[in-house]
């Protein structure tokens, strides 16, 4: 029996943030668009994002908040579709929002509103969907991309890879984007888990016993630093500060934590003069959670009264508290990562349109591409901006 044929202007693989933005943009320009997703509903990651409220953008979006082998690549798309553009869309759909902290914008209600908004706009653009359909067989011949789904052969001159990265496979995330990219001659920068908790080895068992303790810190790795909360977990270190720095960390490297970033130099000597009979542990407990103060004092191994300690010893303790080294044994991996760093190499793509340079009609957008944002709404902004760039071009 002959296969049924369907013709489109564009086939978009992946009904996530970037794919839906590309689809609604192209659809509203009059393009006939098919979106294919193996999940049976769109935007699974949007739905679980931001604790169910979707941190949909960050008003401080700037290219230096994104990691990529080419730090300039994201500039063009980010400047042509800004957080204000997305906010206009959110407001046009009557979705109430608020700024939580550090420029992070969240829905007042639910992330479901963002998915409904994107789907409404897709509908206005006449976009068609094939859910529950793994895009396993994709080929290209005579200027047409061919995607076979069940008994139907879909053809289009444009194909958009928007299947994201492999972070959180249990909700349908896959590395399919990289397979497809390689099939069509694009290179892939080694994907790795990012915005991910660290694990600590046996040597750091004392800290693992602090599970549940949170504390504001400055964390540093190489030249990068973040000032946010750290959280001790039963496996290691998490919290926004650790998730942020994890994107910059490579295996074997140490990270350094300043547990008391607001203290002035010499504060321990001042404490000794003010209360010479106090113990280090109780001085630390004035500014830190008690369990952490205990653990740090135990590691610093300076028992007795402050007054009995030399200034040199106190200075060394102060320096250690400001640059406490941890060498993570690893991370909790793709199972717990919020995003994937690395991905389809930007060298093969146009930064204006996200089109492959060597194969007309092929595009890649969103997390599938080697552009990774900080925590706090930056990854969705990249998905919207890159999706919009491709949606305008197809
Ligand atoms: P996305 O993963 O959204 O979409 C890819 C789509 O492709 C999925 O629908 C998937 O089912 C489909 N797919 C995959 N393989 C396929 C195949 N072989 N065939 C067919 N379909 C396939 N970011 C942010 O800015 N603010 C936030 O609040 C959060 N919060 C957050 C929480 C959690 C728990 C996670 C895991 C992630 C976040 N993020 C985030 C990151 C954000 O969710 C992410 O960067 C974007 O969803 C990426 O959008 P994409 O469209 O590129 O991929």
Boltz pocket constraint, residues with backbone or C-beta under 6 A from the ligand:
constraints:
  - pocket:
      binder: B
      contacts: [[A, 13], [A, 14], [A, 15], [A, 16], [A, 17], [A, 18], [A, 19], [A, 36], [A, 37], [A, 38], [A, 39], [A, 41], [A, 42], [A, 43], [A, 44], [A, 45], [A, 46], [A, 48], [A, 49], [A, 50], [A, 51], [A, 54], [A, 55], [A, 56], [A, 57], [A, 133], [A, 134], [A, 135], [A, 136], [A, 162], [A, 163], [A, 164], [A, 165], [A, 167], [A, 168], [A, 171], [A, 172], [A, 173], [A, 174], [A, 175], [A, 176], [A, 337], [A, 338], [A, 339], [A, 365], [A, 366], [A, 367], [A, 368], [A, 374], [A, 376], [A, 377], [A, 378], [A, 379], [A, 380], [A, 381], [A, 383]]
      max_distance: 6.0
